[in-house]
């Protein structure tokens, strides 16, 4: 999974065959260093060694490429089965270090490597070609077989599993097809057919008839381009991409080249146990790619398990702990002969919101067998009236279904209306450019699991590219995408086409309607520049797949349910006793930005994070929240933002008591955790998308004022991937300032900045507060707080130990650092 920032974490996060005697002889340990890695806490230490391994440079038998590798020795045993972990496109071996260490602690011998053309490895990117990257992995297997820590099935034959995300997942599938020494594979969020992925056609016409996925393809090729147009790609691949990008249409050579680098070309050779993990928030490699891999491998008689989880290349919940547990159990069963891993099918679903954390609760539904994408079909009639739609000149403005990283906005799936609230402000479909066809309201809830289908007829001049999507329409008329993924197709006018909509798992509630949308444009794809009009109608009902066999383990009824009447009584009694203090609004504090009174929070493990904390912040102040690690600063900020509940006490913003979702929180802007920007978009476009996602009117953004305060200047028009760390921080502050909130809360805003950048950030905060607004800064840089803040609150052990103007806290002639150490009892 790894493509620049959050995207890089998605592209790029992530037998017994005849021996290659000549190639094996060519493998040389060019350089090696031994290191002992220690993990945090009490985790076992992992012994690692770094080396460059020389391999044959593809067809050039007389030349070598060096692959940068790290070997992780098994902990607690002399030998262990081996696992090779590949990284995602744009990443390198360091991106999988955490997964490698975790498996090593479980007793596996793990090899991570930077693929050719990435990181410190030499050579050129060939997109997992059998002639290049597959040759590389086979020679790495030869190298692994010589390690004394690796368990062998025979001479030169290690007991071996392979895993990886995206680019690394595809190489696992390809290697298993070409080298019978691979014993089990666990590919994640990867492709079956790269040609079909980049030139999809939902009408079944194949890549040659497909619609060019220009945005993802552009990120793919530019991310590996380096400082020149072709960069570290094979020149033939770069030339292929440039030709396709210019025309917006696939060529026969491009389709053939991409297909040869795809598991689809050799899926009939994959005969080992396989775990396929695919993301539901993934417009790059949707669920149908895992489905094609699963069906192909199952035809060979190999056991296959399929998991759909909430994340993917577009974002969503990565479910890291769950996925790592699945991989560990799978390899334990397949490489060690442990308890049988769970074969079949599993889907994770959003089960609602945790009221204490406001996080989505993820549940798992399982079935004994993978049913495919068309199981248990049910047909719903559609309103099939003919509609006229237009393709605008130049294909702009374009509708938006998914953008890299944007899927997270619509990734809540089953939360329906909430997903719409997050993404509803985006221009999903342009007026006049889309046709809509609805079912009748549902008489009972419907769980769609798989890919719905519908037949359509189109008239006009063609061939016509269209983009099919599925929406959930509430009884009140609110329409939200079931998933922010479009199914592109190309239709010949005058004929009919069977359209396969994006695969998903989604619950439609009783009284809701399903809506099929056919749009003429999509920002992620190439569309004709000529203006045109088409007539579209549906000629069949909507066929919806269901999998009743999927069962979710019932969640135990929490204890609080049994005592709910008593709790209600206690709350009512408390309200009567507290009187004015318990009211939702306190008029006398309407001009006070923040007042915290008696705030206390104890976690379930007994840790008292915040204890009886009280302080007040006035307009125009810049307040520094100070304290050592564990002082309770972050917990206080999370309660201030309504993300977690205090056990007692209260927080009032302009007199309104803070509760989760309280309207007064719209007057608060925050930067508490690292921002997620789309690296290929400009700074201005990132801010615009963020504000649209709030659903608030554009004229309330005050974007020009926020940008003027942030002082980014011409850099706003540049792609965020070109920004320095300091510029990203300032863009994040500008994002928090959108709408010019009266109260701005910032957690460590100067992290990673050099002294000049820190000085600029200080000026930004002072300018913001100068307009009568209030800023709260949590920071460990005491010198900066001393120069920036007018007031400070010092915390230790969850309690307030000092508060007041900075000048009073420091006293005459003292530095804040000395005063701080004295206050918390650590003065030298």
BELMO-V511111 format. One record per residue. N is the residue number from 1. PHI is phi as a letter, one per 30 degrees, with the letter a starting at -180 (* if undefined). D_FIRST is the distance of its C-alpha to the first C-alpha in Angstrom with 2 decimals. Layout:
((N/PHI/D_FIRST) (N/PHI/D_FIRST))
This chain:
((1/*/0.00) (2/b/3.84) (3/b/6.95) (4/i/9.89) (5/i/10.27) (6/d/8.78) (7/d/7.08) (8/d/5.83) (9/d/4.33) (10/c/2.76) (11/d/3.40) (12/c/3.42) (13/c/3.43) (14/e/4.13) (15/*/27.37) (16/a/30.22) (17/c/30.27) (18/d/32.51) (19/d/31.78) (20/d/30.73) (21/e/33.61) (22/d/33.67) (23/d/29.96) (24/d/30.13) (25/d/33.03) (26/d/31.07) (27/d/28.45) (28/b/29.59) (29/d/28.64) (30/d/28.78) (31/a/28.25) (32/b/27.38) (33/b/27.44) (34/c/27.70) (35/b/26.39) (36/c/26.73) (37/c/23.98) (38/c/25.25) (39/c/23.34) (40/d/24.58) (41/i/27.49) (42/c/28.89) (43/d/25.82) (44/d/26.85) (45/d/26.44) (46/c/24.13) (47/d/25.56) (48/b/23.25) (49/b/24.18) (50/c/22.70) (51/a/23.80) (52/c/23.45) (53/c/23.94) (54/d/25.73) (55/b/25.05) (56/d/26.77) (57/d/25.50) (58/h/25.04) (59/d/28.45) (60/d/29.99) (61/d/31.60) (62/c/33.37) (63/b/30.38) (64/b/27.66) (65/c/24.10) (66/c/23.03) (67/c/19.71) (68/d/18.89) (69/b/18.46) (70/b/18.92) (71/c/20.86) (72/c/21.07) (73/d/24.46) (74/d/25.10) (75/d/26.76) (76/i/30.19) (77/a/30.92) (78/d/31.95) (79/b/29.81) (80/a/26.88) (81/e/24.77) (82/c/21.92) (83/b/18.19) (84/c/15.91) (85/c/12.22) (86/c/10.05) (87/c/7.09) (88/d/4.48) (89/d/6.80) (90/j/8.48) (91/c/7.87) (92/a/10.48) (93/d/12.01) (94/d/12.41) (95/d/8.87) (96/c/9.78) (97/d/13.37) (98/d/13.78) (99/d/12.91) (100/d/15.12) (101/d/17.90) (102/d/17.97) (103/d/18.53) (104/d/21.03) (105/d/22.93) (106/d/23.27) (107/j/25.00) (108/c/22.46) (109/d/22.46) (110/c/18.88) (111/c/17.79) (112/c/14.67) (113/b/14.81) (114/d/13.61) (115/d/13.73) (116/e/16.66) (117/i/16.49) (118/b/13.81) (119/h/14.86) (120/c/18.40) (121/d/18.47) (122/c/20.91) (123/j/21.17) (124/c/19.74) (125/d/16.61) (126/b/17.77) (127/i/14.78) (128/i/15.20) (129/d/18.90) (130/e/21.36) (131/d/23.45) (132/b/20.96) (133/d/17.66) (134/d/19.24) (135/e/22.31) (136/e/20.37) (137/d/18.98) (138/d/22.49) (139/d/24.03) (140/d/21.74) (141/d/23.00) (142/e/26.47) (143/d/25.84) (144/d/24.61) (145/d/27.77) (146/c/29.88) (147/d/28.54) (148/d/31.20) (149/d/28.73) (150/c/27.29) (151/d/29.06) (152/c/30.33) (153/c/31.37) (154/a/33.61) (155/e/34.21) (156/i/31.06) (157/b/29.13) (158/d/26.79) (159/d/25.93) (160/b/22.25) (161/c/19.11) (162/b/15.66) (163/b/12.27) (164/l/8.60) (165/c/5.48) (166/h/5.72) (167/e/7.63) (168/d/8.37) (169/d/9.52) (170/d/11.71) (171/d/13.31) (172/d/14.27) (173/d/16.03) (174/d/17.60) (175/d/18.85) (176/d/20.34) (177/d/22.22) (178/c/23.65) (179/b/24.34) (180/d/26.25) (181/d/25.75) (182/d/22.40) (183/c/23.53) (184/a/20.63) (185/b/16.99) (186/b/14.32) (187/d/11.51) (188/b/8.95) (189/h/7.99) (190/b/9.23) (191/c/12.37) (192/c/16.02) (193/b/17.45) (194/d/15.71) (195/d/19.07) (196/d/19.41) (197/d/15.95) (198/c/16.91) (199/b/20.59) (200/d/20.84) (201/b/24.37) (202/d/25.02) (203/c/28.64) (204/i/27.89) (205/d/28.91) (206/i/25.93) (207/d/23.85) (208/d/27.13) (209/c/28.12) (210/d/24.75) (211/c/23.79) (212/d/21.56) (213/d/18.24) (214/d/18.97) (215/d/16.67) (216/d/13.34) (217/d/15.06) (218/d/16.29) (219/d/13.04) (220/e/11.87) (221/d/15.13) (222/d/15.95) (223/d/12.83) (224/c/14.14) (225/d/17.69) (226/i/18.69) (227/c/22.22) (228/b/23.48) (229/e/22.90) (230/c/21.92) (231/h/20.64) (232/c/18.99) (233/d/18.84) (234/e/21.66) (235/e/24.32) (236/d/24.79) (237/d/21.24) (238/d/21.63) (239/d/25.03) (240/d/23.84) (241/d/21.34) (242/d/24.06) (243/d/26.55) (244/d/24.47) (245/d/23.54) (246/d/27.25) (247/c/28.51) (248/i/25.78) (249/b/26.59) (250/d/25.31) (251/c/27.47) (252/d/28.41) (253/d/27.15) (254/d/23.68) (255/d/23.46) (256/d/24.80) (257/d/22.49) (258/d/19.26) (259/d/20.74) (260/d/21.61) (261/c/17.98) (262/b/17.28) (263/e/17.95) (264/e/20.52) (265/d/22.75) (266/b/23.10) (267/d/22.29) (268/d/25.97) (269/c/25.53) (270/d/22.95) (271/b/25.39) (272/c/23.67) (273/e/22.73) (274/b/19.31) (275/c/17.16) (276/c/14.90) (277/c/12.63) (278/b/11.79) (279/c/11.20) (280/d/14.32) (281/c/12.87) (282/b/11.26) (283/d/13.30) (284/d/11.23) (285/b/11.44) (286/d/14.01) (287/d/15.74) (288/d/18.15) (289/d/15.78) (290/d/15.64) (291/d/19.35) (292/d/20.21) (293/d/18.64) (294/d/20.47) (295/d/23.71) (296/d/23.67) (297/d/23.20) (298/d/25.70) (299/d/28.21) (300/d/28.21) (301/i/29.35) (302/d/26.32) (303/d/25.35) (304/b/22.23) (305/c/20.73) (306/b/18.55) (307/b/16.83) (308/c/15.89) (309/c/14.44) (310/d/14.44) (311/c/10.84) (312/k/8.36) (313/d/6.88) (314/d/10.22) (315/j/10.24) (316/i/12.84) (317/d/13.35) (318/d/10.51) (319/h/13.52) (320/e/12.26) (321/d/15.79) (322/d/16.51) (323/d/13.61) (324/d/14.38) (325/d/17.98) (326/d/17.58) (327/d/16.08) (328/d/18.87) (329/d/21.52) (330/d/20.48) (331/d/20.73) (332/e/23.88) (333/d/25.47) (334/d/24.55) (335/c/24.89) (336/c/27.55) (337/i/29.48) (338/d/29.04) (339/e/29.48) (340/e/28.25) (341/d/24.77) (342/d/24.82) (343/d/24.64) (344/j/24.54) (345/b/22.59) (346/b/21.13) (347/b/20.09) (348/c/19.33) (349/b/21.35) (350/d/22.08) (351/c/25.52) (352/k/26.72) (353/c/26.73) (354/d/27.72) (355/d/30.75) (356/d/30.55) (357/c/27.02) (358/i/26.35) (359/c/23.01) (360/d/22.16) (361/d/23.34) (362/c/21.18) (363/c/23.30) (364/b/22.73) (365/c/24.78) (366/b/25.30) (367/b/27.29) (368/d/28.63) (369/b/27.42) (370/d/24.70) (371/c/26.74) (372/i/24.72) (373/c/24.38) (374/b/28.11) (375/d/29.80) (376/h/32.81) (377/d/33.25) (378/b/35.33) (379/c/36.70) (380/c/37.31) (381/d/39.69) (382/c/38.50) (383/d/40.61) (384/c/40.73) (385/d/42.73) (386/d/42.13) (387/b/40.42) (388/c/40.23) (389/b/37.05) (390/b/36.61) (391/c/34.21) (392/d/34.79) (393/e/35.67) (394/i/32.68) (395/i/30.42) (396/b/30.37) (397/d/30.10) (398/c/27.22) (399/d/26.07) (400/b/22.64) (401/c/20.78) (402/b/17.13) (403/b/15.54) (404/e/11.92) (405/i/11.57) (406/d/15.06) (407/e/14.55) (408/d/14.79) (409/d/18.39) (410/c/19.28) (411/d/17.10) (412/d/20.11) (413/h/21.31) (414/d/24.50) (415/d/25.63) (416/h/26.91) (417/e/28.99) (418/d/26.81) (419/d/23.85) (420/d/26.38) (421/d/27.43) (422/d/24.03) (423/c/23.40) (424/d/26.99) (425/d/27.76) (426/d/25.44) (427/d/27.27) (428/d/25.80) (429/b/28.63) (430/d/31.26) (431/e/34.90) (432/i/36.60) (433/c/33.45) (434/b/32.72) (435/c/34.75) (436/b/34.60) (437/b/35.86) (438/c/36.33) (439/d/37.27) (440/d/40.06) (441/e/39.28) (442/d/38.12) (443/d/40.89) (444/a/38.48) (445/e/34.78) (446/b/32.49) (447/c/29.18) (448/d/27.25) (449/b/24.85) (450/k/23.81) (451/b/24.44) (452/d/27.70) (453/b/29.80) (454/a/32.67) (455/c/35.02) (456/b/35.79) (457/b/38.36) (458/b/38.09) (459/b/40.85) (460/k/40.84) (461/c/40.09) (462/b/37.01) (463/d/34.76) (464/c/33.16) (465/d/29.39) (466/b/28.74) (467/b/25.87) (468/c/26.40) (469/b/25.22) (470/b/26.43) (471/c/27.82) (472/c/29.43) (473/c/32.83) (474/d/34.67) (475/e/38.50) (476/d/38.76) (477/j/36.98) (478/d/33.66) (479/c/31.04) (480/b/27.31) (481/d/24.47) (482/d/23.73) (483/b/20.14) (484/d/19.12) (485/b/18.44) (486/c/21.06) (487/c/22.27) (488/d/23.64) (489/a/26.76) (490/b/29.57) (491/c/33.07) (492/d/36.38) (493/e/38.96) (494/j/41.84) (495/b/39.86) (496/c/37.79) (497/b/34.20) (498/c/32.47) (499/c/29.29) (500/c/26.44) (501/d/24.74) (502/e/21.09) (503/d/20.61) (504/a/20.38) (505/b/22.03) (506/a/24.35) (507/c/27.79) (508/c/30.48) (509/d/33.36) (510/e/37.04) (511/i/38.58) (512/d/35.35) (513/c/35.04) (514/c/32.28) (515/b/31.99) (516/c/30.80) (517/c/30.09) (518/c/30.30) (519/c/29.46) (520/c/30.26) (521/b/27.50) (522/a/23.84) (523/e/22.21) (524/d/19.11) (525/b/21.37) (526/d/24.29) (527/b/27.65) (528/d/31.25) (529/d/32.85) (530/d/36.27) (531/d/37.51) (532/a/38.39) (533/b/39.27) (534/b/38.70) (535/c/40.17) (536/b/37.95) (537/b/39.02) (538/c/37.82) (539/b/39.94) (540/a/38.66) (541/d/37.55) (542/c/33.98) (543/d/33.03) (544/c/30.82) (545/d/29.36) (546/b/29.84) (547/b/29.20) (548/d/31.97) (549/d/31.16) (550/d/28.11) (551/b/29.52) (552/c/28.39) (553/d/30.00) (554/d/32.46) (555/d/31.87) (556/e/34.96) (557/d/37.17) (558/d/36.93) (559/d/40.19) (560/d/40.59) (561/d/41.31) (562/d/44.52) (563/c/45.77) (564/e/44.73) (565/e/48.40) (566/d/49.18) (567/d/46.23) (568/e/47.32) (569/d/50.83) (570/d/49.71) (571/d/47.71) (572/d/50.73) (573/d/52.99) (574/d/50.74) (575/d/50.81) (576/d/54.59) (577/d/54.87) (578/d/52.47) (579/i/54.12) (580/d/53.07) (581/d/50.35) (582/c/48.35) (583/d/48.49) (584/d/45.34) (585/b/46.88) (586/c/49.11) (587/e/50.97) (588/d/52.23) (589/c/48.68) (590/d/47.67) (591/c/47.60) (592/c/45.80) (593/e/42.05) (594/a/41.32) (595/b/43.42) (596/c/42.13) (597/b/44.76) (598/h/44.73) (599/d/41.00) (600/b/40.08) (601/b/36.94) (602/c/36.80) (603/d/33.75) (604/d/34.14) (605/d/34.20) (606/j/37.27) (607/d/35.84) (608/d/37.76) (609/d/35.24) (610/b/37.65) (611/b/41.40) (612/h/43.92) (613/d/42.26) (614/b/44.22) (615/a/44.13) (616/b/44.66) (617/b/43.24) (618/c/45.34) (619/e/44.68) (620/i/43.97) (621/d/42.88) (622/c/39.84) (623/c/39.44) (624/c/37.58) (625/c/36.35) (626/c/36.68) (627/l/36.39) (628/d/34.98) (629/e/31.82) (630/i/32.61) (631/d/35.27) (632/j/33.89) (633/d/32.73) (634/d/29.30) (635/d/30.92) (636/d/33.59) (637/d/31.21) (638/d/29.33) (639/d/32.76) (640/d/33.80) (641/d/30.96) (642/i/31.86) (643/d/28.67) (644/b/30.68) (645/c/34.37) (646/d/36.98) (647/d/39.39) (648/a/42.25) (649/i/43.17) (650/a/41.94) (651/b/40.18) (652/b/41.79) (653/c/40.44) (654/h/43.42) (655/i/45.34) (656/c/42.87) (657/d/41.61) (658/d/37.81) (659/b/36.37) (660/e/32.94) (661/i/32.81) (662/e/36.15) (663/e/37.01) (664/d/37.90) (665/d/34.26) (666/d/34.00) (667/d/36.13) (668/c/33.52) (669/c/30.62) (670/b/28.11) (671/b/25.40) (672/c/24.71) (673/b/20.99) (674/e/18.54) (675/d/18.25) (676/c/15.22) (677/c/16.05) (678/d/14.75) (679/d/14.72) (680/d/16.16) (681/c/19.03) (682/d/22.08) (683/e/23.09) (684/d/25.77) (685/d/23.60) (686/d/21.21) (687/d/24.35) (688/d/25.83) (689/d/22.96) (690/d/23.01) (691/d/26.76) (692/d/26.78) (693/d/24.50) (694/d/27.31) (695/i/29.72) (696/d/32.39) (697/e/34.58) (698/d/33.51) (699/d/36.85) (700/c/36.13) (701/d/33.11) (702/h/35.42) (703/d/32.57) (704/d/34.93) (705/d/36.43) (706/d/33.17) (707/d/32.01) (708/d/35.40) (709/d/35.21) (710/d/31.72) (711/i/33.08) (712/d/30.04) (713/i/32.32) (714/d/31.15) (715/d/27.60) (716/e/27.06) (717/c/26.94) (718/c/24.25) (719/d/20.48) (720/d/19.02) (721/d/16.78) (722/c/20.22) (723/d/21.35) (724/d/22.37) (725/e/21.66) (726/d/25.13) (727/d/24.68) (728/d/21.58) (729/d/23.73) (730/d/26.58) (731/d/24.55) (732/d/23.52) (733/d/27.23) (734/d/28.19) (735/d/25.92) (736/d/27.71) (737/d/30.98) (738/e/30.62) (739/i/33.65) (740/h/35.39) (741/d/35.29) (742/d/38.40) (743/b/36.51) (744/c/33.45) (745/c/31.60) (746/b/29.33) (747/c/27.72) (748/h/27.60) (749/d/27.39) (750/c/28.11) (751/e/25.37) (752/i/24.17) (753/c/26.95) (754/d/29.66) (755/e/33.33) (756/d/33.83) (757/d/30.79) (758/d/32.10) (759/d/35.46) (760/d/34.01) (761/d/32.23) (762/e/35.56) (763/d/37.33) (764/d/34.91) (765/d/35.61) (766/d/39.32) (767/d/39.50) (768/d/37.77) (769/d/40.17) (770/d/43.12) (771/d/43.11) (772/j/44.18) (773/c/40.75) (774/b/39.50) (775/b/36.59) (776/c/35.42) (777/b/33.40) (778/c/32.07) (779/a/31.96) (780/c/32.71) (781/d/33.99) (782/d/37.63) (783/d/39.01) (784/d/36.91) (785/d/37.97) (786/d/41.52) (787/d/41.31) (788/c/39.36) (789/c/40.47) (790/d/43.88) (791/b/43.61) (792/b/41.77) (793/b/41.29) (794/c/40.88) (795/c/39.45) (796/a/39.71) (797/i/39.25) (798/i/38.38) (799/c/41.71) (800/d/42.98) (801/c/45.04) (802/a/45.86) (803/a/45.63) (804/k/47.31) (805/e/47.45) (806/e/45.75) (807/d/49.14) (808/d/50.77) (809/d/48.11) (810/d/48.34) (811/i/52.12) (812/d/54.31) (813/i/53.01) (814/c/50.02) (815/d/46.32) (816/d/43.94) (817/d/42.24) (818/d/45.57) (819/d/46.41) (820/d/43.07) (821/d/43.44) (822/d/46.99) (823/d/46.11) (824/d/43.51) (825/i/45.84) (826/b/44.09) (827/d/46.49) (828/d/47.38))
